[in-house]
């Protein structure tokens, strides 16, 4: 009698653990299929369409924001928006992002003490300066001359309604170019992992707050194998603790069917939610199969 009670208790726990292991196995396997390697993450990001829409989305938000009259170069000005669109290409965004992803995965996989990516914005800065200069030159050239004696010290190329006679369109363009290439804007145009530091300690976040992330990633990445083994052991326990082998196999089959049905419903719900999420024109693919 006691042995029968213990067998039923063991069977209950084995069946419960089997369901738990199957659920977590599905989740961890899906995570690994999405973010198990640099190539998978690159493909996932590219599929969102974010490279083609990110700049437009950011500029749209800036255009909706109220203008700050104190800005020398107002972010929501049409000249600035057009210059940014032409200076920051989708190809550059993709190349830079994929460079960073490769570096981050080298770090996650323990190949480097911190991500070894490098993003050089020199060309973007120079292109932006050139495009802004051309836009300013055209705008200033189209302005009427200001009344005689109007000082040029407070002149702003982006919102002025007239041009001082002492200021030529070429000079206005050169001033804007100089602000971009020689000012504080992207003074150090090369971005690396070393630039990501804790503002209080000035220590790299990868050797500080994020130091343990590679270990966590390694455990998550290897979890499907561990969970599959545990699920197999739980399956064997259910079969051998059941009143008969046939009943044990049936119980395992029912558990698999119920777990699969729940996961399928969950995938349908998540995919429906994902289809509603729009990253500036790109959808978010969750990689869930229905």
N, C-alpha and C positions, 0 to 999 in steps of 0.2 A: 504493500500500500504506500509506504513512505517513498519507495523508489519510483513508483508511478507518479507521485506528486512532484518529486524532484525532476523527473523527466519532463513533465509538462511545463514546470517553471523554466527549465533549460530551453525547452522548445520555444516558449514565448519570447525569451530573451534573444535566442538565435534568430528567430523570424524578425524581431524588431531591429536587431542589428543588421540583418540582411537588407531590409528596406532602407535603413540609414546609410549603409555603405553604397547601395545602388544610387541613391539620390546624390550623395557627395561625389561619387565617381562620375556621374553624368555632368555635374557642375565643373569639377576639376578638369575633365576631359575637354569640355567646351572652352574653358579658359585656356587650356594648352593649345587648342586648335586656333584660338584667336591671337594669343599673345605668347606663344611658346617659343617664338623665334623672331629675329629682327625682320625677316622677309614677310612673315605673317602680319606683323604690325604695320609695316610699310604698305602692304596691300590693303589692309583694313582702312588706314587713313586715306589712301588714294581713292578708295571706293566711295568715301563720303562726299567727294567732289569739293572738299574744302579748299584745295589749292586754287581752284578756279573762282571761288566765291568769297574767300576770306577778306581780301582787300576791299572789294565792293561792300561787303557787310560792315566792315569797320568804318569805312568812309561814310556810309549811310547813317550810322549812329552819330558820327561827328557832325554831319550836315544838319542833323536834327537838334544838336545841342546848341544852346544860345552862344552867340559870338562874344568873345572877350576882346573889347576894344584895346586892351593893353598889349595884346599879342602882336609881336612884330610880324610873325607869319601865322595867320589864323588858320587852324586846321580845317575849318568848315568852309573855306573859300574855294570856289570852283577851280581856280588856277592851281591851288595846292592839291585838290582832289585829283585833277587830271594828271598832274606831275607824279603823284604817288602811284597812280594806276600804271603809268608808263615806266616808272623806275623799278617797281617791285613786280616782277613777272611770276606767274604760276610756276614756271620752270625753276626759278630761283627758290621759291618757297619749298617746292618738293625736294630739290637737291639739298637744301639746308636742313630740312626736317629729317630726311633719310640719313644724312650725315650724323645728326644728333642721335637718331635711333640706333645706328650702328655702335656709336660710342657708349650709349647707355647699356646696350646688351653686352658689350665687352665687360662693362663693370658688373652687371648683374650675374654674368657667368664666371666672375672671379678672375678675368684675364688682366684687368687693370685695377689699380687702387681707387680710381674714380673715372667717370666717363671721359673719353679722350677725343671728344668732338671739337671742331673749330669752325666757326661761321664767320666768314670775312664779308663785311658789309661795305667795304671800300667802294666797290663798283656801284652799289645801290646809292650810296651817299653822293658820289660824283654824278651819277645819272640824274638824281633828284635835283642837285644843284643846277645842272644844265637845263633841265626841263622847267624848273621854277624861273631861272633867269630868262629863258625864252618867253615864257608866259608873261612875266613882269614887263619885259621890254615891249611886247605888243600892247599891253594895257596902258603903260605909261605914254607910249607914242600916240595913243588915241585920245589922251586927255587934252583938254584945252589949257592954254597957259594961264597961270594964276596972275592976279593983279601985280603990278610992279612993286617990288619991295617985299613980297611974301617970302619969309625964310624957308629954307629947305630942311632945317633941323628936325622938325616934327613931321616930315613927310612920310607917309606910309603907302607903299606902292599898291597895297591890296585894297585900301578903302578910300584913298584920296579922290577928290572930285576935280582936282586941277593939278597941273604940274608947274613948279617954279621954273622960271626961265633959266636959272643957273644949273638945273639938273637935267641931264640928257637921258633918254631911254637906255642908252648903253651903260651909263653910270649907275642907274637904278638897278639894272640887271646884274652888274658886277658886284654891287653891294650885297644883293641877295645871295649870289653865289659864294661870296666870301663868308657870309654868316653861316652857310651850310658847311663849307669845306674847312674853314679855319676857326670856327667858333666852338662852343661846347657841344653842339649836336654831333653825336657819334665821334667824339674826340678820339676814342680808342675803338675803331670800327671792327676789331676782331673779337668775337665773343667765344669764350671757352668755358669749361666747367668751373675753372678757378674764379670766374666772375660771380658765381652763385654762392654767396657767403652769408653767414648769419650776421645781421646788422649790429648785434651787440658784441659778439666775440670776434667778428671778422674771420671766423674759421669756415672753411669750406663745408657746405651742408652735407656733402657726401662723406666727410670724415666725422661729421657731428650727428645731426638729427637722423640722417639717412644711412648711417653706418651699418645697421643690421639688415637693411633691405635685401642685399644679395643672398643672405642666408635664408630669409623668408621666401624669396623668389625660388631658390633652389628646392626648398621643401615643397612648395606649391607645384612646381614643375614636375617633381618626381612623385607627387601624390597619386596620380592615376594608377601607377604600377602597384603601389602599396594598397590602395583601396580595392583594386581588382583582386589582389591576393586575399585580403580580408573578406571580401564578398564571396570568394570561392570557399574559404573556410567556413563562413556562416552558412553557405548553401549545404555543404557536407554535414554540418551540425544539424540543420533542419531535417535532412533526409534520414540521418541515423538516429535522431531523437524522436522521430514520428513513430506512431504505432506500427506502421509498415512502411517499407521502402516506397511502395506505390503512392501511399498517402503523402509521404514526404516530398516526392517528386511533384505531385499535384499542388502541394502547398507552395513549393518554390515557383511553380508555373503561375499560380495565382498572384504571388508577390511580384513577380516580374511583370505580369500583365497590368496590375494596379499601378505599380511604379511607372511603367511606360506610359500609361494613360495620363497620369498626373503630370509627368514631364512634357508630354505632348500638348496638353492643355496650357501648361505654363509657357511653352514655346510659342504657342499661338497668341497668347495674351501679350508676351513680350515683343513679338514681331509686330503686333498691331500697334503697340505703344511706340515702337521704334519707327514705324512708318509715319507717325505723327510728328516726330522730331526732325526739324530741318535746320541744318547748319548752313544758313545762307544759301540754300539751293541744293545742298547735298544731304542725302539721307544717311542715317546711322545704321549700318548693317551689324546686327548682333551675331551673325553666323549661326543662328539657330535653325535647325532643320525641322520642318513640319511635314 
